[in-house]
């Protein structure tokens, strides 16, 4: 069975969130957004490591507020950088050799499902690199200074999501060479492709939203509550109990 390490970037400034809490630490039905996201991975037999990347100025708060959770879940911390690529690079330096693959997943995408994880992990294990994405359905407009200049075709255009999953040595090598590829690289899939590897797409879901604004928290809450409750088989897993976490989310 292929083994996966998971990197959860949570070091952004959350400038568009406009709240006293940064979005990874916002309360989503009783628990922090990042906790709900991490829970999807730490219970899996094929996940051997989970690294949360947090800005240095937030680490004392994270250790104080979530230290017990992190110890129970076996989640470790990495330093956030000035940009996302630097943050992921810091996490990659901690990845265990036990991991065959590395999955990079936004800590603020808590509505991911087990089925989607299974699908993208399976494709990555077959091809070496895979991401979740959804096809564009809205009409695209190219705009400058509030003026529509063009209406490009949406044919074959997809919106990238996470997890983005790569063979560990491919991702580490791509990061080691990232200065070769210029400043136009915007995500890990583009970086790995620039390093010469084919990246495959697995259909994602429009409900796999990335929380950017406070309104997104309400939408994520509605998505999670609309899903059927899984039927317990045997002892209830501690992550199923909201009271397990207590305190502030």
C-alpha positions in Angstrom: 0.0 0.0 0.0 1.3 3.4 -1.0 2.0 5.7 1.9 1.2 9.4 1.9 2.4 12.5 3.9 0.0 15.4 4.0 1.0 19.1 4.1 -1.6 21.6 5.3 -0.6 25.2 4.5 -2.3 27.5 7.0 0.2 30.4 7.0 -1.6 33.0 4.9 -2.5 36.5 6.2 -6.3 36.0 5.7 -6.5 39.6 4.6 -9.9 39.0 2.8 -11.4 37.1 5.8 -11.8 40.3 7.9 -12.2 38.8 11.3 -10.2 38.7 14.5 -9.4 35.0 13.8 -7.4 34.0 10.7 -9.5 31.6 8.6 -7.8 28.3 9.5 -8.7 29.0 13.1 -12.2 30.2 12.6 -15.0 28.3 14.3 -16.8 25.9 12.0 -19.7 24.2 14.0 -17.7 24.0 17.2 -14.2 23.2 15.8 -11.5 25.1 14.0 -11.5 24.9 10.3 -8.0 23.4 10.1 -9.0 20.7 12.6 -11.9 19.6 10.5 -9.6 19.4 7.5 -6.9 17.5 9.3 -9.3 14.9 10.7 -10.0 13.8 7.1 -6.4 12.6 6.8 -5.1 11.5 10.2 -7.6 8.7 10.5 -6.4 7.1 7.3 -4.2 4.0 7.3 -2.3 5.2 4.2 -1.3 8.6 5.8 1.9 8.3 7.8 2.5 12.0 8.5 0.6 15.3 8.7 2.3 18.7 8.8 0.5 21.9 9.6 2.3 25.0 8.2 1.6 28.1 10.4 3.0 31.6 10.4 5.7 32.1 13.0 3.7 34.7 14.8 0.8 32.3 15.3 2.7 29.3 16.5 2.6 30.1 20.2 -1.2 30.5 20.0 -1.5 27.3 18.0 0.5 25.3 20.5 -1.4 26.8 23.4 -4.9 26.3 21.9 -4.4 23.1 19.9 -1.4 21.4 21.5 -3.4 18.6 22.9 -5.3 18.0 19.6 -2.0 18.0 17.7 -0.5 15.5 20.1 -3.5 13.2 19.9 -3.6 13.5 16.1 0.2 13.3 15.6 0.2 16.5 13.7 3.5 18.5 13.6 4.2 22.1 12.9 6.3 23.8 10.2 7.2 27.4 9.8 5.2 29.5 7.4 7.2 31.5 4.9 6.6 34.8 3.1 4.8 33.0 0.3 3.0 29.7 -0.1 5.9 28.1 -1.9 8.3 28.9 0.9 5.8 27.4 3.4 5.5 24.2 1.5 9.2 24.0 1.1 9.6 24.2 4.9 7.2 21.4 5.3 8.9 19.2 2.7 12.1 19.5 4.8 10.3 17.5 7.5 8.7 14.8 5.3 9.6 11.3 6.4 11.2 8.8 4.0 8.3 6.4 4.9 6.1 8.5 2.6 6.0 7.5 -1.1 3.8 10.5 -1.9 3.1 14.0 -0.6 -0.4 15.5 -0.7 -0.6 19.3 -0.4 -4.1 20.3 0.7 -5.4 23.8 1.7 -6.0 23.8 5.5 -9.1 25.8 4.7 -10.8 23.2 2.5 -12.7 21.3 5.2 -15.5 20.0 2.9 -13.3 17.5 1.2 -14.7 13.9 1.2 -13.1 10.6 1.8 -14.3 9.5 -1.7 -12.4 12.4 -3.3 -9.2 11.6 -1.2 -9.4 8.0 -2.3 -9.8 8.9 -5.9 -6.9 11.4 -6.1 -4.6 9.2 -4.0 -5.3 6.3 -6.2 -4.6 8.2 -9.4 -1.3 9.6 -7.9 -0.2 6.1 -7.0 -0.8 5.0 -10.6 0.7 8.0 -12.5 2.9 9.8 -10.0 1.0 13.2 -9.9 -2.7 14.0 -9.6 -4.9 16.8 -8.6 -8.6 17.4 -8.0 -10.2 19.9 -10.3 -13.6 20.8 -11.7 -14.5 22.0 -15.2 -15.4 25.7 -15.7 -19.1 26.1 -16.3 -19.5 29.9 -16.3 -18.7 32.1 -19.2 -15.2 33.6 -18.9 -14.3 37.3 -19.4 -11.0 38.9 -19.8 -11.2 42.3 -18.1 -8.9 45.3 -17.8 -9.9 48.5 -16.0 -13.5 47.2 -15.5 -13.9 46.7 -19.3 -14.5 43.4 -21.0 -11.8 42.9 -23.6 -12.4 39.3 -24.6 -14.6 36.2 -23.9 -12.1 33.3 -24.1 -13.4 29.8 -24.6 -14.0 27.7 -21.5 -13.4 24.5 -23.4 -10.9 22.2 -21.6 -10.6 24.8 -18.8 -10.7 23.4 -15.3 -10.5 25.0 -11.8 -7.7 23.5 -9.8 -8.5 22.3 -6.2 -6.6 20.4 -3.6 -5.4 17.8 -2.6 -2.6 18.0 -5.1 -0.6 14.7 -4.8 2.8 13.9 -6.1 5.5 11.3 -5.8 7.7 12.5 -3.0 11.0 12.7 -4.9 9.3 14.5 -7.8 7.9 17.3 -5.5 11.2 17.6 -3.6 13.2 17.9 -6.8 10.7 20.4 -8.3 11.0 22.6 -5.2 14.8 22.4 -5.3 14.7 23.7 -8.9 11.8 26.2 -8.6 14.0 29.2 -9.3 14.6 27.8 -12.8 10.9 28.2 -13.7 10.3 31.9 -13.1 7.7 33.8 -11.1 4.6 32.7 -13.0 4.2 29.4 -11.2 1.0 29.6 -9.1 0.5 26.1 -7.7 2.4 22.8 -7.0 0.9 21.1 -10.0 2.3 23.7 -12.4 5.7 23.5 -10.6 5.8 19.7 -11.0 4.7 20.0 -14.7 7.4 22.5 -15.3 9.9 20.0 -13.9 8.9 17.6 -16.6 6.2 15.4 -15.1 2.7 14.8 -16.4 0.0 15.7 -14.0 -3.4 14.0 -14.2 -6.7 15.5 -13.2 -9.3 13.7 -11.0 -12.8 15.3 -11.1 -13.4 17.1 -7.9 -16.6 18.7 -6.5 -18.0 22.2 -6.3 -18.6 21.5 -2.6 -14.9 21.2 -2.0 -14.7 24.9 -1.3 -11.8 27.0 -0.1 -12.7 29.3 2.7 -11.7 32.8 1.8 -14.4 35.1 3.4 -16.6 34.8 6.5 -19.5 34.0 4.2 -17.6 30.9 3.1 -17.7 29.6 6.7 -21.5 29.7 6.6 -21.5 27.9 3.2 -19.1 25.3 4.5 -21.3 24.8 7.6 -24.3 24.3 5.4 -22.5 21.8 3.2 -21.3 19.7 6.1 -24.7 19.7 7.8 -26.4 18.7 4.6 -24.4 15.5 4.3 -25.8 12.3 5.7 -24.3 11.2 9.0 -22.1 8.1 8.6 -23.4 5.0 10.4 -21.2 4.0 13.2 -19.6 0.5 12.8 -18.2 -0.7 16.1 -16.7 1.8 18.6 -17.3 5.4 17.7 -14.1 7.1 16.6 -13.1 10.0 19.0 -13.1 12.4 16.0 -16.9 11.8 15.7 -17.5 13.5 19.1 -17.5 17.3 18.9 -17.1 17.5 22.6 -13.8 15.8 22.2 -12.2 19.1 21.3 -14.0 21.5 23.6 -13.0 25.1 24.1 -12.6 27.5 21.3 -12.5 26.4 17.7 
